[in-house]
Amino acid sequence: MEDLMTNTEEIKKARTETEVSDLLCKRWSGRAYTGEPLTDEQVLTLIEAAHWAPSSMNEQPWKYYFALQGTAAFNEMWTLLMDGNKPWVKEAGALVLCTSRRHFERNGMPNRHYMHDAGAANMQFTIQATEMGLNVHMLGGYHHTDTVKRFGLDEHEEPVCFLAVGPRGDVKQLEEPFKSREIAERKRKPLNQIAVRKEF
């Protein structure tokens, strides 16, 4: 068990069927944090990376609200999470809420791709975090109605997810079941189940 815990990065590295970017293979949704706060500059670097994601009609529907560890705003955002996420998120260096706007600003028409585009931005956020040696975990487990009210979001702006991000911590400090999940090998469906060469 000790050896497993000290080699988390190797355990979590994706075992791919074809050769892909090493940075993509190293990305995983980590839960172990040091409790050390990030700086504004670090968080803004992550958001800058997200901001250069592609989006339908270059709408850029995303927005990022963030708070640093050790602040009242961090604690307030933490209370909006589901109980299952709270034990390990409390040590993250920053908490981020990603939102996305449902309509195009240029004409008010519904944007069918607003969630997809925010997802693309969030993926760039996570890849930049991986490049910086940070743990990052996207969270869908939060109280939606309370989040909308606490952030004062109008009917056009929809919460997408929270992101916990920070310096990678000691896996041994995690409670169960999070500790076991952190040292478990990542799995994906076989490539032939999702890749379909279509002919008509």
N, C-alpha and C positions, 0 to 999 in steps of 0.2 A: 504493500500500500504506500509506503514511504517513497519508493522509487516512482510509482505512478504519479504521486502528487508533485514530485519535483520535475517531472517531464510533461507537464500539461500541454505545453505548446506542441510537442511532438505527437502526443495522443490526439489532440484536436485537429491536427493538420489533415485536410481533406485527402482521401485516397481516390484519385480520379481515374476514369477509364481512358481519358485522353490527356495530353499534356496541356495544362492551362497555366495562367499567371501564378507564380508562387505567392504573390500577395493575396490573391483570391483564396488560395488553399489555406492560408494562415488565418483568415477571418473566421471567428466564431463568436457566438453570443455568450461572452464570459460573465460570471457572477461574482468573482473574487476581486475586491477593491481594497486599497490601502486606507481609505478615509482621508487621503490628502486632497485638498481642493485643487481644481484646475485654475488656470488664470483666464482672464477675459480673452487674452490673445489666443490661447489654445482653443477655446470654444469658438471664437470667431474664425479661426482657421478651418475648423470642422464645418462650420456653416458656409464658409466661402466655397469649400469643396462641394457641398451639397448644392449650392446655388448655381453651379455650372452644369447641372444635369439637364438633359433634354426635356422639353415639355411641348405639348400640343400648342401650335401657334405661338410658341415662345411665351406662353402666358405666365410661366413661373408662379403657379398658384400657391406655393408653399410659404409658410412663415414659421420661424423658430423663436420660441420663448425659452429663456434659460435662467438658471439660478445656480450659484456655486455652493459647494459644501460649506457648512458652517454659518450659513445665512438664514434669516427668518424665512425668506422666499423659498429656499430649498426645503425647509421643514414643511412649509405650507403645501408645496407641490407633492411632497412625499405622502402627505395625508390623503391625497386623491387616488393613490394606488390601492389595488386590491391587497388584502392581507397577505396573500401568498407571495407577493413580491417585496413586501416591506423589510423582512429580515436582512436581506443582502443588499438591497438598493440603498439602505441608510448609509453605507460606507462609500458610495460613489463620489467621484470628484465633482460632478455636476449633474443636474437633472435638466432635461430639455423636453419641451412639448412641441411637436410638429403639428401644424394645422394646414388645411388646404381649402381654397375657396372654390365653391361649387359652380360659379358662373364666370364667363369671360368678362373682364373689365371693359373691353372695347365695345361690346354690344349687348351685354346682359344675358346672352344666351347660355343655356346649361352647358357645362363642360363635362362630357362623359368620361374624360380621362383624368379628372382632378386627383383621384386617389392613386391611380397608376403613376402619374407624374410625381406626386409626393413620395411614392415608394422608390422611384428612381433616384430622387434627391437623397433620400435616407440611405440608400445603398452607397452612394458616393460619400456620405457622411461616415459610414462604417468603414469603408475602405481607407479613407484618410486617417481615421482613428487607428486602424491596423498599422498603417505606415508609420504612425507616431508612437507605436508601441503601447497603445491604450486599449483597455477593455471597453467594449460597447455592447449594449443589449437593448434591442427594441422591445417595448412593452405594450401589449394590447390589454393587459389586465389593469384597468383603472375605472373609476366611477365616472362615466360619460356625462351624465346630467350635472353632477357637482363640478366637473371640470369646465363645462360650458359656462356655468354660472360664475365660478370663481375667477375665470379669465375674462368674463364679460364678452364672450363671443356672440356675434349676431347670427342670424339664420343663414348667412352666406358662408360663414367660416366654420369648418368642421374639424374637430380633433381627429388626427390620424393615429398617433401613438406617442408615448413618452420614450425617451432614450436615456438610459443611465450610462455614463461614461466616466472613465477615470483611470489612474495608474493601476496596473495589474497587481493584485494582492496575493496573499498566501492562501492557497486552497484549503489548507488545514484549518483555517479559522472559520470556514463556513459550517453552518448547521446542516444536518440532514433534513430533507433529501437532497439539498443543493450540492453538498460535497460530492456525493456519488455521481450526480449529473455532470459535475464539472470535470470529472476524470473519466467519463464514459466516452468511448470512441463515437465519432459522429457517423451517421448513416444516411444514405440517400437511396431512392429507388434506382434500379438498374437503368442505364441510359436508354436502352431499347424500349422502355415503358413510356418514355416521354418524348423521344425523338422519332418522328414519323416522316419518312420520305414518301411524299404523296404524289400519285400519278392520276391523271384524268383521261 
